[in-house]
Amino acid sequence: MASDTRIASSVDYERDGKQIGWLALPLSVTRSAYGNLMLPICVVKHGSGPTALLMAGNHGDEYEGQIALNKLIRSIDPARVEGRVIILPAANLPAALAGTRVSPLDDRNMNRVFPGDPDGTPTEQIAHYIDSVLFPMADAFADFHSGGGSLDFSPWCGFNTTTGVSRAVLDRTVELARAVGAPLTINFGEDLDTRVAAIAALRRGVPNVGGEFGGGGSVAVEGIRIVERGITNLLATLGIMGEPPAAPPPTRLMTVPGPEYFVLAPEPGLFEPFVEIGETVADDQPAGQVVFVDNPAREPVPVRFDAGGLVICKRHPGRVERGDCLYHLAVDWDGQIGDGAQRLN
């Protein structure tokens, strides 16, 4: 275990059985001079098999993973486990309790601070513990997201194939992503921002998958079902619990070749969309228009798609600022590592 973390764990990662405990992050505030931020954690261990690290609540307003992991903590039977499962159901707990993307304690986005800082803000300290203590224990990592309050998503499982990672790790990553069995499986290749948990895990040599399983600040019934089924498939594929499926569940393999597959708002105003999630669009097709309700005499500003593909994401709130993501597209992928590009969100 890393010696420089300031977070203390109440669980013993090497002990057999199921432990539900806390990660105590010192947080000295006016109401509690020797206070601690208590992050829930569960460790289930039996035997000497591989370790899976399962996480949700990286962003606090993304709920499907949080619900699925809470249910798993209550139901998982250590006797059925061969190995170890470490579960963080609300990794950025202050954000999860506030229902916000970023932490109300420091206004930090946890998925933009990896590998973290043991002497940094609370969010940076949590990221540092995950990166320096939990990732080195893990044989695989899954980070369950959704679109939060600002985006609606068609459910998909995604992964990165960043440079400097062994082919064995990348092959295992693709295998695990396909095993999840989401309707779409998306290769994002190189990420524009290397401070995300997925890239940090790959730097540690940990195969990992993520994904978006809902959005709009609500809870998607189908998204929870996909996450729960995906967890079952992952643990079985890793040999930790259950029998792996005879064949990977059907999924459409896709990729995002570049930033032109994201549509950004050109002006602040009210966005009128012209297409919905699940539609296939063409290059230069109209995507919508920005309307100016404070100045009806002003003509709306048209918005067009810079590339063609499947619409997998759409902005949820109607009001936009310049630079807000309005749509996100993906295209079919042949399954060969080396393709794929970036994501912006």
Secondary structure by P-SEA (a helix, b strand, c coil): cccccccccccccccccbbbbbbcccccccccccccbbbbbbbbbccccbbbbbbccccccccaaaaaaaaaaaccccccccbbbbbbcccaaaaaaacccccccccccccccccccccccaaaaaaaaaaccccccccbbbbbbcccccccccccccccccccccaaaaaaaaaaaaaacccbbbbbccccccccaaaaaaaacccbbbbbccccccccaaaaaaaaaaaaaaaaaacccccccccccbbbbbbbcccccbbbbccccbbbbccccccccccccccbbbbbcccccccbbbbbbcccccccbbbcccccccccccbbbbbbbccccccbbbbcc
